[in-house]
Amino acid sequence: MDKKYKVLVTGGCGYIGSHTSIDLLEKDFEVVSADSLVRSKPFVADRVREISNKPFDNYAIDCRYEDELRTVFEAHPDIQGVIHFAAFKAVGESVEQPLMYYDNNINSLITVLKLSEEFGVKDFVFSSSCSVYGNADALPVREDTPFAEPESPYGRTKVISEQIIKEYSINSNMRFILLRYFNPVGSHTSGKLGEIPFGSPQNLVPVITETAIGKRKSLTVFGSDYDTRDGSCIRDYIHVMDIADAHTKALTYLKDENNEQQVEIFNLGTGNGVSVLEMINSFEHETGVKLNYTMGPRREGDVIAVYADNSRSKERLGWDCKYGVSDMMKSAWRWEQRMREEHI
């Protein structure tokens, strides 16, 4: 690149947003972040700068509000691409507080789209989710797999967001990629950055590491009677750094005008389903730490099993996973230990 391509990352201090920002910076993009820090910490921006050894500024604004987000675009009128992460993502919390999820996830997207168009942004990558598939009739799910009924308000916000983008694109000058990713886990290979749980985490791996380190007495496996090989739910767990790499590749794909349609969709998963009990066993094997866990009832909002057909991402984006389950578990455990050392 002669003049660096500048990208706005909304939610750039969040779990996936921060790792993606590092990946972009290391691949010579210029990155600006907009993150309210409601679900992140101010030190994350410092870690992004430290790991990448590049400038990285975060604007602590709420993307729902046009006047706040406008200040970012006015300060950086040369933004060429947007990666939109800014959303709440806890399935259980969305069941408990659906209006909060609709307000935050839908209204932030609308505002970001509006201002992106106004300021001449060409490339837009949206952080979607495998939750749009619901309990799919056939596995693995492909990008053209029909949606089943969403199992949670969170999942429905992603379905609605995708529809908004598709309808908006008809009269838009922007090009769009929707990345439906599966279950991001793990932490940066430097050990300096990872997922920061807020409240009581509902994602499996932070619950595993918190149990292992003693933050919680035990963990509950929600459901032992599913029609799966061991009775527990099956998910496609994918390392956060593989997810980050895919976002950079998606943005590059648009920048280089490799897209064949104005809106293109890609699954981001390993293609392998792993059960909750298999993840627990893997953690114990990789770390030598025994976990105290119990089998409990099914949890409202949970899909039985879902994993990806990722062939389109491999073929079109030139993307593939570099990290396996053992890498996920070892890096997540390293980050949990570091959080204890640093009182995070």
N, C-alpha and C positions, 0 to 999 in steps of 0.2 A: 504494500500500500504506500502510495506517495504521501497523500494527506490521510492521516489516520481516520478510519471509519468510526464514528462516534455512536454509541448505543446507550439508550436509556434503559436501565434495568429497574422495573418497579418491584418492590420487595427485595431489593438488592442486599439487604442485611439479614434476610431470612435464611433458612437452612439451605434450600436449593439455590436461591438467588445469590448468596455469598459465594458458594462454590462455583457457580457459573461465572460470576464476575471475575474470579481468579483465573478461570480457564480462558475467558475472553482477553483479559489483560496479558496473560502469558503468550497469547497468540496475536498480540499487537493491535488489538482493538482499544479504543479509548472508551472508558465506561463512566457513566454518571448514574448514581443510585437515588431512588426516591423511596424511602421506607419510613413509616411513622414510628417505628421501633416499639409498637404495641406488642408484637410477638418476636422481638429481637432485643439485642443489647447494644449500647453505643460502642463497646469495645470491638464489635465484629468488624467495623470499618477499618479499625487499626490493624486487625489481623489480616484483612484482605490486602492492605498496603504492605504489611510486613512479608507475607508469603509471596506476593507477586513482585514486590520491589518496584511498584508502579503507583502513580497518583490515583486516588479513588476518593471521590467526594460523595457523601450522602446528604440528601436534603430530607430532614425529618418532617415530612408533610404527609397528609392523608390524601390518597389518590382519588377519593370520592369527591373531593371539593375542587371545583374548577379553578377558583382563584388561587389556591395553594399550588396546584400542579402547574398552573400557567407560569408561576415564578421560575420553575425549573426550565421550561421551554424557552422563556425569554432570556434566561441566563446562558442557554446553550441552543441558539437557533440553528446550529449545524448538526443537530441530532438526525441521523439517517435511519436508524433502526430502533425498534422497541421490543424488549422481551418483557412480557407482562406476567409477573408472578403474584403480585400483591393480592392475596386472598387468605381467608381462614380455611383450615384444612382438616380439622378434627371431626371425624364422622360422628362420634358419640355426642360431642358438644353441639353439632348441628341438629341432632335430634332434639336436644334439650332447648336450644335457642335458635329455632329456624329463622325468625325475622332478622336476627343479627347477621346470619349468613347471607340471606337474600340482599339485605342492605349493603353489606360490605362487598361481597363478591360480584354482584351484578352492577351496582352503581359505580364501583371503581373502574370496571371495564368500560362502561359507557363514557365516563369522563376521559379515560386514557385514549379511547378511540377518537373521540371528538377533537381533542387537542393534537393528537398525532396527525390527523388529517389537516387540521388548520395550519400546522407548522411544517407541512410538506414531508412528513416521514414516508419512506417508501416501503420499508420492510417491517413486518409485525409478526412476532412469534408469541403464541399464546400457550400458557401452561395449563393444559387440560389434564384429564385423569382417566384411568381405566374404569373408574366408578360409573362412567357414562354407559357402560355395557350392562350394568346390573347383573342379575343371575343369567348369564348367556346360556342359550340352549346347546351350543357346541363350543368345544375348546380345542386348540387355542383360539382366542378371538383375533379376527382380522379387522382391518380398518373399515371394511364394509359389513361387518357383523351387525345385524339389526339390534337396536337398543332394547333391552328389557326395561321394565319399570325401575327407576332409580330406587335404591334401597335406603337412601338418606337425603335430607335436604342439601347436604354438601354435594352429593352426586347430582342432584337436580340443578344446582347452580351451575355446574359444569356443562350439563346438557343445554341449559338456557343460554349460557355464554357462547357455546359453539354455534347455536342457532342465530344469535345476535350477530356474530361475526360473518356467518354465511350470508345473511340478509343484508348486512351493511356493505359487504364487499361488492354488491351489484353496482352501486354507484360510487365506489371508492377508487382512488388512484393507488391504493396500497396493495401489496402482495402479502398473503397470510399463510402461516403454517400453524397447525394445531398439533401439539405434541401430547399424546395420551400416554402418560407414563404410569408405571405400575407402582411398586412400593419401594421408594428410595430409602436406603439405610447406609450405615457406615459414616466415616468421617474422612477429612482430608489426610492424605498420606503423610503430611508433615506432623500430624498429631496436634496441630495448633488450632484446629477449627472443626466443629461438628454440630450436631443438632442440639439446640438448647430447649429443653422442655419447659413449657409454661403451664403452671397448675399441675394437675396430675396427667402425665402423658398417656395417650391412648394408643400410640403406635407400639407395636410389639417390641422392637429392639431396644428403645429407651427403657421400657418396662423391665426387660431382661437385665440390662446393665445396672439399672437402679436397684433391682433385687440382689444382684450379685455383689454390689458394693455396700449394701446395707441401708439404703435410703428407704426401702420398703421391706416388710417382713417376708412377703411372698408374692407370687404372681398367680393370676387366675387364667387358665386357658378357657376361653369362652366357647363352649360347645365341644362335646365328645361323641356326638351321635350323628354327625354329618355323613353324607354318603361320599366319603373320601377314604383313602387307603388306611388312615389311622383314626378317623373320626373327627379330626380337627380341621379347621379351615385351611385352604390352600391359596397361596399368593405367589406372585412373581416378584421376588425381592431383587432389587438392582442397586448397585453401588452408586452413591451420590456423585462420585467423580465421573462415572460413565454417563449419568444423566447430564452433568455439566458439559461434558464433551459433545453430547448430542445437540444441546442448544447452540453451541458455537458452530457446529457443522450445519445446523438448520439455518442460522442467520447467514452463513457464508453461501449456502445454497441459493438463498434469495438474492443476496448481494451480487452473486455471479450470474443471476438471471437463468438459473437452471430449472426453475419451476415450469411445469407444463400447464398448470391451471392457477387461477388467482387464489384459490384456497386449496391447500393440500394438507393431508392428515397422515401422521405417522405414529405408530405404536413404539414406545420405548420400554422394552422389557428384555429379560434374558431368554425368554422362550421356555423356561423351566418352572414348573410349579413346585413350591416347597411348602410343606405343612408347618403349622405352628409348632407341633411337637418335634419335627425334624429340625427346626431352627433352634429350639431349646437344646436339643442333643448336640447340634453343631457348636453352639456357644460353649457348652460344657467340655466338649472335646478340644476345642481350640485354646481355651483359657485354663483348663484344669479346675475351674470353679463350679461346684455343684449348686444347682438352683433349687430353691424351695418353691414348688408350684403345686397348685391344686386344680382339679377339673371342675369347671362351673357350668352354669346354663348358657344357652346361646345368648348373644348380645344383639339387641335390636339395631338394625342398620347394616349388619355384616352380610357380605356376599359369601356364598358357600365356597366357591372356587373360581379363580380367574388367573389366566396367564396368557402371554402374548404370542402371536405370530409376528415376529419382528423382521420378516424377510424384506418388506418394502423399505424399512429404514436402512438395512444393510445395502440394498441395491441402489437406492436413490441418493441417500445421504453419505454413503461410504462409511457407515458407523457400525461398530460392533462393541460388545462388552469386553473389557480387559480384566475385570475383577470378579472373583467367585464368592461363594458364601463364606468361605474361611477368611478371605480378605475383609468382607463386610463385618464379620464378628470381631476379628482382631482389632480393626481400626475403631470400631464402636467402643470396645472395651478400653482401648488406649485413651480415647477422648473422655470417657466417663472418669477414668482415673485422673486425668489432667484437670477436669472440672473440680474434682475434690481437692487436688493440690492447690489450685488457684482460687478456691472458694467461689466458683461461678454458680 
